[in-house]
């Protein structure tokens, strides 16, 4: 592994446990993940403007909204977000779910397959919004979803805390990070 790092003067890691012990200390730097509060995605956004942006995405801003912002990847577990929505729906019949993940990453080779699977799993429920068009989902829309959803989910099964969680918390939103393994196992048929 170290042979691949010979060409680099400095190697950056997100925490001390990630640093290869064989690397000399002068060639390592720990840079904690962070967000930029001045970027469009995190800047203040009025409720009026946020409601307009949500409406333009097909969301009714007067109804409760559960939201997950993440790419459509297997490890992001969008199926479990739908399961959570289905558990909430009997208690709050007007609830909506938005899975927001603009499909623009070149390394996201399975995204279309995952999106197709999630569409099938949603079973045509009109209150489940699958938003993947990068022309429609810009940083302004992501900001609106993270700022004005009722609750933010982050169901990733293979990542740490995640910047989308940090972004939502920056916007004073409640975030649900973990959920029952029973539901996760039930989703394996859809993955």
C-alpha positions as CSV (number, residue, x, y, z in Angstrom):
1,X,0.0,0.0,0.0
2,X,2.7,2.5,0.9
3,X,4.2,2.1,-2.6
4,X,1.2,3.9,-4.0
5,X,1.8,6.9,-1.6
6,X,5.5,7.5,-2.6
7,X,4.5,10.1,-5.2
8,X,2.7,12.2,-2.6
9,X,4.4,14.7,-0.3
10,X,1.5,14.8,2.1
11,X,-1.3,12.3,2.9
12,X,-4.5,13.5,4.5
13,X,-6.6,11.5,6.8
14,X,-9.9,12.1,8.6
15,X,-8.7,10.9,12.0
16,X,-5.7,9.4,13.8
17,X,-7.0,5.8,13.6
18,X,-6.9,6.1,9.7
19,X,-3.2,7.0,9.5
20,X,-1.0,4.2,8.3
21,X,1.5,3.6,11.1
22,X,4.3,3.1,8.6
23,X,4.0,6.7,7.2
24,X,6.4,9.2,8.7
25,X,4.6,11.9,10.8
26,X,5.9,14.7,8.6
27,X,4.0,13.2,5.6
28,X,0.7,13.0,7.3
29,X,-2.0,15.5,8.1
30,X,-5.3,15.0,9.9
31,X,-8.1,17.1,8.5
32,X,-11.5,16.6,10.1
33,X,-14.5,16.7,7.8
34,X,-16.2,20.1,8.0
35,X,-18.7,22.2,6.2
36,X,-18.4,25.7,4.8
37,X,-21.1,27.9,6.3
38,X,-20.7,30.3,3.4
39,X,-21.5,27.9,0.6
40,X,-24.9,28.0,-1.0
41,X,-25.7,24.6,0.5
42,X,-25.3,25.9,4.1
43,X,-26.0,29.6,3.9
44,X,-29.1,31.1,5.5
45,X,-32.3,30.5,3.5
46,X,-35.6,32.2,4.3
47,X,-38.6,30.0,4.9
48,X,-40.4,31.7,2.0
49,X,-37.6,30.9,-0.4
50,X,-37.2,27.4,1.1
51,X,-40.9,26.7,0.6
52,X,-40.8,27.8,-3.0
53,X,-37.8,25.5,-3.7
54,X,-39.5,22.6,-2.1
55,X,-42.7,23.3,-4.0
56,X,-40.7,23.4,-7.3
57,X,-39.5,19.9,-6.4
58,X,-43.1,18.6,-6.0
59,X,-43.2,18.8,-2.2
60,X,-46.1,20.2,-0.3
61,X,-44.4,22.4,2.3
62,X,-47.5,22.5,4.5
63,X,-47.2,18.7,5.2
64,X,-44.7,16.9,7.4
65,X,-41.6,15.8,5.5
66,X,-39.1,13.1,6.2
67,X,-35.9,13.6,4.1
68,X,-32.7,11.8,3.3
69,X,-30.0,13.6,1.3
70,X,-27.5,11.1,-0.1
71,X,-26.6,9.6,-3.4
72,X,-28.6,6.5,-4.6
73,X,-26.1,3.9,-3.4
74,X,-26.6,0.5,-1.9
75,X,-24.8,1.5,1.3
76,X,-27.0,4.6,1.7
77,X,-30.0,2.3,2.4
78,X,-32.8,4.3,0.8
79,X,-35.0,1.2,1.3
80,X,-34.9,1.6,5.0
81,X,-35.9,5.3,4.7
82,X,-39.0,4.0,2.9
83,X,-39.6,1.5,5.7
84,X,-39.4,4.3,8.3
85,X,-41.8,6.4,6.3
86,X,-44.2,3.5,6.2
87,X,-44.0,3.1,9.9
88,X,-44.8,6.9,10.4
89,X,-47.6,7.0,7.8
90,X,-50.3,5.4,10.0
91,X,-49.6,7.9,12.7
92,X,-49.2,11.0,10.4
93,X,-51.2,10.2,7.2
94,X,-50.1,13.4,5.5
95,X,-46.4,12.7,5.8
96,X,-44.2,12.8,2.8
97,X,-40.7,11.2,2.1
98,X,-38.1,12.8,-0.1
99,X,-35.0,10.9,-1.1
100,X,-32.7,13.5,-2.5
101,X,-29.6,12.4,-4.4
102,X,-28.6,14.2,-7.6
103,X,-27.0,11.6,-9.9
104,X,-23.9,13.4,-11.0
105,X,-20.9,11.5,-9.5
106,X,-18.9,9.7,-12.2
107,X,-17.9,7.0,-9.8
108,X,-21.5,6.2,-9.0
109,X,-21.8,3.2,-11.4
110,X,-24.7,1.4,-9.6
111,X,-26.8,4.5,-9.0
112,X,-29.3,3.9,-11.7
113,X,-29.8,0.3,-10.7
114,X,-30.3,1.4,-7.0
115,X,-32.7,4.1,-8.1
116,X,-34.7,1.6,-10.2
117,X,-34.9,-0.8,-7.2
118,X,-36.0,2.0,-4.9
119,X,-38.7,3.1,-7.4
120,X,-40.0,-0.5,-7.4
121,X,-39.9,-0.6,-3.6
122,X,-41.8,2.7,-3.3
123,X,-44.7,0.9,-5.2
124,X,-45.9,4.1,-6.8
125,X,-46.7,5.9,-3.5
126,X,-47.2,9.5,-4.6
127,X,-46.0,10.8,-1.2
128,X,-42.6,9.2,-1.8
129,X,-40.4,11.6,-3.8
130,X,-37.3,10.3,-5.5
131,X,-35.3,13.3,-6.6
132,X,-32.2,12.5,-8.7
133,X,-32.1,15.1,-11.5
134,X,-28.9,17.2,-11.0
135,X,-30.6,20.0,-13.0
136,X,-33.4,20.1,-10.4
137,X,-31.4,19.3,-7.3
138,X,-28.8,22.0,-6.8
139,X,-27.1,23.2,-3.6
140,X,-30.0,25.6,-3.0
141,X,-32.6,22.8,-3.1
142,X,-30.4,20.6,-0.8
143,X,-30.3,23.5,1.6
144,X,-34.1,23.8,1.5
145,X,-34.6,20.1,2.1
146,X,-32.1,20.0,5.0
147,X,-33.4,23.2,6.5
148,X,-37.2,22.7,6.2
149,X,-37.8,19.0,6.4
150,X,-39.5,17.9,9.6
151,X,-36.8,15.3,10.2
152,X,-33.6,14.2,8.4
153,X,-32.6,10.6,8.1
154,X,-29.2,9.2,7.3
155,X,-29.4,5.5,6.9
156,X,-25.9,4.8,5.5
157,X,-24.6,1.4,6.7
158,X,-21.0,1.9,5.6
159,X,-19.9,5.4,6.5
160,X,-19.2,7.3,9.6
161,X,-21.1,10.4,10.7
162,X,-21.3,11.9,7.3
163,X,-21.3,15.5,6.1
164,X,-25.0,15.5,5.3
165,X,-25.7,14.8,9.0
166,X,-23.4,17.7,9.9
167,X,-25.1,20.0,7.4
168,X,-28.5,19.2,8.7
169,X,-27.4,19.7,12.3
170,X,-25.9,23.1,11.3
171,X,-29.4,24.0,10.2
172,X,-30.8,23.0,13.6
173,X,-32.6,19.9,12.2
174,X,-33.4,16.7,14.1
175,X,-31.4,13.8,12.6
176,X,-32.1,10.1,12.9
177,X,-29.0,8.1,12.2
178,X,-29.6,4.4,13.3
179,X,-32.6,2.1,13.1
180,X,-33.5,-1.5,13.7
181,X,-31.5,-4.3,12.1
182,X,-34.7,-6.2,11.6
183,X,-35.8,-3.7,8.9
184,X,-32.3,-3.6,7.4
185,X,-32.4,-7.4,7.0
186,X,-35.8,-7.3,5.4
187,X,-34.4,-4.9,2.8
188,X,-31.8,-7.4,1.6
189,X,-34.3,-8.8,-0.9
190,X,-34.4,-5.4,-2.6
191,X,-30.7,-4.8,-2.7
